Amino acid sequence: MLERDVVSHARAGVERPIERDFRLSSTFDCFAERSSGPSVISDYWPVTVLNPWGRASETSERSRSPLERRNGRSSGQTISTCNFVFRFGGAALDPAWALPRTRQRALPPGPPQADLAARSPIYPLKSAKELWDSLKKKYKTEDTGTKKFVVEGMSLSESFQVPALAEKLPPAWKDFENYLKHKRKEMTMDELIVRLRIKEDNRKAKKRNGKNLIESKANVVEQVHKPHNKKRKFIGDGPKQGDNNGNTKFKGKCYNCGKTGHRASDCRCPKKDRGSTRMGDCIMLLCSYDNKNVAVVVCADLTFSRFTTHVCERFDGLTPTSVSLSFKIPGYNNFKMESEADFQNMLCLARSFRLDHIDVDIIVCGASCGVKRGRSLTHGHDDTGGDGGEMVTNIDKEADLLSNFCQHAGKVLLSADWAGGITHIEQCFEAVLGFFHLSTASMEKKNDVQKRTYIVHMAKSQMPASFVEHTQWYDSSLKSVSDSAEMLYTYNTVVHGFSTRLTVEESQTLESQPGILSVFPETKYELHTTRTPKFLGLDKTPNLFPESDSMTEIIVGVLDTGVWPEIRSFDDTGLGPVPSKWKGTCESGTNFTASNCNRKLIGARFFSKGYEAAVGPIDKSQESKSPRDDDGHGTHTSTTAAGSVVVGASLFGYASGSARGMASRARLAIYKVCWIGGCFASDILAAMDKAVEDNVNVLSLSLGGGFNDYFRDAIAIGAFAAMEKGILVSCSAGNSGPAQYSLANLAPWITTVGAGTLDRNFPAYVSLGNGLNYSGVSLYKGASLPNMMLPFVYAGNASNDTNGNLCTTGTLIPKKISGKIVLCDRGGNARVEKGAVVKAAGGAGMVLANMADNGEELVADAHLLPATAVGQKAGDKIKKYLFSDPNPMATILFEGTKVGIEPSPVVAAFSSRGPNFLTPEILKPDLMAPGVNIIAGWTGSKGPTGLPIDTRRVEFNIVSGTSMSCPHVSGLAAMLMAAKPEWSIAAVRSALMTTAYTTYKNGHSILDVSTGKPSTPFDHGAGHVDPISALNPGLVYDLDVNDYLGFLCASNYTKPQIYILARKNFTCDPTNKYSLTDFNYPSFSVPLLGTQVGRRSGRTTVVKYSRTLTNVGSPATYNVSVSLKSKSVMVSVDPVSLSFSQLNEKKTYTVTFTAGPRPTNTFSSGRIIWSDGEHVVKSPIAISWT
């Protein structure tokens, strides 16, 4: 049973009115109807709320109910303005017939008479006092457990209650009502509840099977059936405007079957399963700040931004951009909540753990703490070095938690009862966005609250002849469903269509019109170097890459947070005129003019319409409404890809040397799409649209998000059009590792890049009072510690908070840490923020210890106090000393910069991993590149930590993440395109992949730092990039547009879905046997069906893959060799030798995999190598049993 307290306001003069509680079976749905203004409900603890009449109402304590005793809480009752309507199967039930119980307590003054009367159609009384007097006289509940009514002091028999309740059933339940009335044997209330549950379940089952059930719903006109020779009558307000009344044939398209001539409501085809939009239970979010609490009940259609805005309005002085939110799952550490992905993950976890409430903590962390960088929208959570930083690793793994409740068979599946039949997690996040709403009054105008941004894909070829321009057609289509809606963007290149703000109903109406391919709600994306050139070998053979005009003709476009143009990395000395092919511009805005561009930074644009439509106007005091970068992420990525050479670059003396981008003489074009609140799909599509028109050669996107299919993913859609134009698109893999299935940017026409380490480090040692030293890393530069040992304390022992070990804001007791070095555990908040917390409490220094999730991965930070980070093993040993020594002492010794660190590279723990959950036959990531402790240009608007209290300003910063590895590959691809202009972009990617290495010089496999074991292709893809070898690969796996169209056909895409990506009519040839195993990708991913634990099967699986190699070198004969770690799989290649006699000659070979049974979630790997003695063409093999 779901228990909710419903309280109505009484007017002045009512001293102790009756509080009426209703108990409701969890099989029924509960919706709140409100007048205006926010209100909240709590069953658990005292809260302060704002009632609709603008007055805060304090709650009082009440006796503990059995539910409260079970939850271990004392509860308080809020003063709510909600009238609850109980529903059986969607039909309204009079609250008078709910099952009440009585408690006595005083209530504050209530609403005006008129409002109350308007809200009480059941009791037509003139005042609240009369209403309460009437209720007191008519109903009292004495015993909730037995559910007996009390009328004027006498018990009402259940033989009367059951028929009375049956009378309240909706018309659609008429047969069941008659069944109840004619039963000879009397039925108890408990029996009735059981019957109702069974009946409701049966009706839902029938509805899922396509049977049309007529139910009473708000704003739905029920049809009364008459004999066929008579006209139909409609009950209601008559036909709406535009209805045909049976006189004119409907000319639009049926949403259900896609045919014209009838409406979806009249369609005879099986109805589409659009998923349930109801949840059986609401989830309560208990928000705490400064000893005050607010409770919010989530039932449907609530987004993260609306939730944050609403909560901040309840606390004076808080704004969404100045707070950091976290939530608690019982038995686990706190999780950060900084994006829509985090919010939806929280709700999924709450459902999976069967929680009816979640504690949400609010922490004030400055004007820009809401910025979060470097994570893709996946299950993982961040542990960043700065203000979201770029270094992302997990605190507690939501992916690990969700895996307890999910299954996967090619795709990750989620329990169907959570999302009404929606099974894929990537679908769930998209669909769930519309499933939650605040059970409070509107925070905005009613129409605005219901609206969200949609991207409308149009079939451009179907434009009616009456229109001259496509934009006229777009506008006319939009105005046909909404007079007030306006187009945010029109898309002409990567997409045909526009973006706009619509209600759900308007979007559905628009989608039913001719020429409309789809109307998708937009997705929010999140942001996911000069030792690197030397590490990659670029300093040894500078003559291999051209320094001529061919390099300066290459334009690298970067979609990110903008640019800080004044730093030396954008110096245009020695560069000639801007390439004549360039069609872009340099836009002006806040703190940015066209004069900020030059012959290096040849273009800069910004895109904010989608962001402002979703979040609100940009606060120009917090960030520039222009291409200017106030975050640092965009400046860092762009200078990594193509920054000019800068002599004497360093961060506080660390990593000193000459800083340069990979393609240092290429041109840069900046497209600002990311803001404090994130990066929105409508802006990203608009930027990619312009970038293709501007004639860039490479697009670099260190961002990602969503688990959408390719035709619903803005980046995948834009990248497909870019690919058709010969533009290589490089994207970050995401920072949600080391969890499996955590990748972003999975489309095969995108080059997806993971992250590894360099051979450079910044050691800082912890020296203990027992004489032992432990190595860590740090970028601290400032006043040194005293030349002596200092008292050493564990943060968990210097705090009254259960999570005090994490050193979050306000958790440390100053008198217990003043003048001491403090050991903090990693997780929960940003690494540099922990140091700021220790410093603010009077601590002298900090040791940051990794937890199990981070293992031995060490990431250096420019801390605000003397601090170092140590691995888990060292951290455990240091804690053992702390807990055993009665007078622990320590100090920290800083050693500067060290190079030649071995082993290197290793796969970073934060780098997202495969398998590919959308298309398991395509291996992702494609390859890895340097992404840990990378130095590159930085904004002049923020300090190196990104914290508001960090007043230091630097020209270069050292940060980490796949956001850093992606621009490495973008720049290297630009260099290859300049050196090999005759190659296709698929050949460029193939060369980078087939020449990548997976072993060290000693022959040992590249390690995974999260496990300390050899990494696999699911971790590193084809391996670590080797640009020198990529110049001469010998053979390449080439692809063109037709190959990608065949891939879509093999993926069973429909014609409209293909149109969205290809922007043209394309019909899959029914005589062609399209197969994903024949897609000419440079790697092999083999998904097989695993066996369940405890079961044995002798079944053998045989799978054949075919590939075609193109000769880009001298004539030669290549022989094949195969290495595979698993003895359960046999691999044969036919033929075993390929001879090429001329340039661009093509040869095809077939690989047969014969696999025995293996348990589910088993993985294996290997390689197929073609060699002529000079060239080694390597293709990774990744096998998964799922």
Stockholm file with secondary structure:
# STOCKHOLM 1.0

chainA/1-1186         MLERDVVSHARAGVERPIERDFRLSSTFDCFAERSSGPSVISDYWPVTVLNPWGRASETSERSRSPLERRNGRSSGQTISTCNFVFRFGGAALDPAWALPRTRQRALPPGPPQADLAARSPIYPLKSAKELWDSLKKKYKTEDTGTKKFVVEGMSLSESFQVPALAEKLPPAWKDFENYLKHKRKEMTMDELIVRLRIKEDNRKAKKRNGKNLIESKANVVEQVHKPHNKKRKFIGDGPKQGDNNGNTKFKGKCYNCGKTGHRASDCRCPKKDRGSTRMGDCIMLLCSYDNKNVAVVVCADLTFSRFTTHVCERFDGLTPTSVSLSFKIPGYNNFKMESEADFQNMLCLARSFRLDHIDVDIIVCGASCGVKRGRSLTHGHDDTGGDGGEMVTNIDKEADLLSNFCQHAGKVLLSADWAGGITHIEQCFEAVLGFFHLSTASMEKKNDVQKRTYIVHMAKSQMPASFVEHTQWYDSSLKSVSDSAEMLYTYNTVVHGFSTRLTVEESQTLESQPGILSVFPETKYELHTTRTPKFLGLDKTPNLFPESDSMTEIIVGVLDTGVWPEIRSFDDTGLGPVPSKWKGTCESGTNFTASNCNRKLIGARFFSKGYEAAVGPIDKSQESKSPRDDDGHGTHTSTTAAGSVVVGASLFGYASGSARGMASRARLAIYKVCWIGGCFASDILAAMDKAVEDNVNVLSLSLGGGFNDYFRDAIAIGAFAAMEKGILVSCSAGNSGPAQYSLANLAPWITTVGAGTLDRNFPAYVSLGNGLNYSGVSLYKGASLPNMMLPFVYAGNASNDTNGNLCTTGTLIPKKISGKIVLCDRGGNARVEKGAVVKAAGGAGMVLANMADNGEELVADAHLLPATAVGQKAGDKIKKYLFSDPNPMATILFEGTKVGIEPSPVVAAFSSRGPNFLTPEILKPDLMAPGVNIIAGWTGSKGPTGLPIDTRRVEFNIVSGTSMSCPHVSGLAAMLMAAKPEWSIAAVRSALMTTAYTTYKNGHSILDVSTGKPSTPFDHGAGHVDPISALNPGLVYDLDVNDYLGFLCASNYTKPQIYILARKNFTCDPTNKYSLTDFNYPSFSVPLLGTQVGRRSGRTTVVKYSRTLTNVGSPATYNVSVSLKSKSVMVSVDPVSLSFSQLNEKKTYTVTFTAGPRPTNTFSSGRIIWSDGEHVVKSPIAISWT
#=GR chainA/1-1186 SS CEEEECCCCCCTTCSSCEEEEEEECTTSEEEEECSSSCCCCCSSSCCEEECTTSCEEECCBCCCCHHHHHHTCCCBCCCCCCEEEEEETTEEECGGGSEEEEEECCCCCCCCHHHHHHTCSSSCCSSHHHHHHHHHHHCEEEETTTTEEEETTEEECHHHHHHHHHHTSCGGGHHHHHHHHTCSSCCCHHHHHHHHHHHHHHHHHHHHTTCCCCCCCTTCCCEECCCTTSCCEECSSCCCTTCCTTTSCCCSBCTTTCCBSSCGGGCCSCCCCCCCCCCSSCEEEEEEETTEEEEEEECSCCCHHHHHHHHHHHSTTCCGGGEEEEEECTTSCEEEECSHHHHHHHHHHHHHTTCSEEEEEEEECCTTTTCCCSCCSSSCCCCCSSSSCSCCCCSSCHHHHHHTTCEESSSEECCTTTTTTCCBHHHHHHHHTTTCCBSSCCSSCHHHHTCEEEEEEECGGGCCTTCSSHHHHHHHHHHTTCSSCCEEEEECSSCSEEEEEECHHHHHHHHTSTTEEEEEECCEEEECCCHHHHHTTTTTCGGGSCCSHHHHTCEEEEEESCBCTTSGGGCCTTCCSCCTTCCCCBCCBTTBCGGGCCSSEEEEEECCHHHHHHHCSCCTTTSCSSSBCSSSHHHHHHHHHHCCCEEEEEETTEEEEEECCTTTTSEEEEEECEETTEEEHHHHHHHHHHHHHHTCSEEEECEECCCCCGGGCHHHHHHHHHHHTTCEEEEECCSCTTSTTCCCCCCTTSEEEEEECCSEECEEEEEETTSCEEEEECCCCSSCCCSSCEEEEEGGGSBSSTTGGGCCTTCBCHHHHTTSEEEEESCSSCHHHHHHHHHHTTCSEEEEECCTTTTTCCCCCCCSSSEEEECHHHHHHHHHHHHHCSSCEEEEEECCCEECCSSCCCBCTTSCCCCCSSCTTSCSSCEEEECSSEEEECCSSSCTTCCTTCCCCCSEEEECSHHHHHHHHHHHHHHHHHHCTTSCHHHHHHHHHHTCBCBCTTSCBCEETTTTEECCHHHHTTCBCCHHHHTCCSEECCCCHHHHHHHHHHTTCCHHHHHHHHSSCCCCCTTSCCCGGGSCCSSEEEEECCBCTTCCCCCCEEEEEEEEEEECSSSEEEEEEEEESCTTEEEEEESSEEEECSTTCEEEEEEEEEECCCBTTEEEEEEEEEECSSCEEEEEEEEEEC
#=GC SS_cons          CEEEECCCCCCTTCSSCEEEEEEECTTSEEEEECSSSCCCCCSSSCCEEECTTSCEEECCBCCCCHHHHHHTCCCBCCCCCCEEEEEETTEEECGGGSEEEEEECCCCCCCCHHHHHHTCSSSCCSSHHHHHHHHHHHCEEEETTTTEEEETTEEECHHHHHHHHHHTSCGGGHHHHHHHHTCSSCCCHHHHHHHHHHHHHHHHHHHHTTCCCCCCCTTCCCEECCCTTSCCEECSSCCCTTCCTTTSCCCSBCTTTCCBSSCGGGCCSCCCCCCCCCCSSCEEEEEEETTEEEEEEECSCCCHHHHHHHHHHHSTTCCGGGEEEEEECTTSCEEEECSHHHHHHHHHHHHHTTCSEEEEEEEECCTTTTCCCSCCSSSCCCCCSSSSCSCCCCSSCHHHHHHTTCEESSSEECCTTTTTTCCBHHHHHHHHTTTCCBSSCCSSCHHHHTCEEEEEEECGGGCCTTCSSHHHHHHHHHHTTCSSCCEEEEECSSCSEEEEEECHHHHHHHHTSTTEEEEEECCEEEECCCHHHHHTTTTTCGGGSCCSHHHHTCEEEEEESCBCTTSGGGCCTTCCSCCTTCCCCBCCBTTBCGGGCCSSEEEEEECCHHHHHHHCSCCTTTSCSSSBCSSSHHHHHHHHHHCCCEEEEEETTEEEEEECCTTTTSEEEEEECEETTEEEHHHHHHHHHHHHHHTCSEEEECEECCCCCGGGCHHHHHHHHHHHTTCEEEEECCSCTTSTTCCCCCCTTSEEEEEECCSEECEEEEEETTSCEEEEECCCCSSCCCSSCEEEEEGGGSBSSTTGGGCCTTCBCHHHHTTSEEEEESCSSCHHHHHHHHHHTTCSEEEEECCTTTTTCCCCCCCSSSEEEECHHHHHHHHHHHHHCSSCEEEEEECCCEECCSSCCCBCTTSCCCCCSSCTTSCSSCEEEECSSEEEECCSSSCTTCCTTCCCCCSEEEECSHHHHHHHHHHHHHHHHHHCTTSCHHHHHHHHHHTCBCBCTTSCBCEETTTTEECCHHHHTTCBCCHHHHTCCSEECCCCHHHHHHHHHHTTCCHHHHHHHHSSCCCCCTTSCCCGGGSCCSSEEEEECCBCTTCCCCCCEEEEEEEEEEECSSSEEEEEEEEESCTTEEEEEESSEEEECSTTCEEEEEEEEEECCCBTTEEEEEEEEEECSSCEEEEEEEEEEC
//
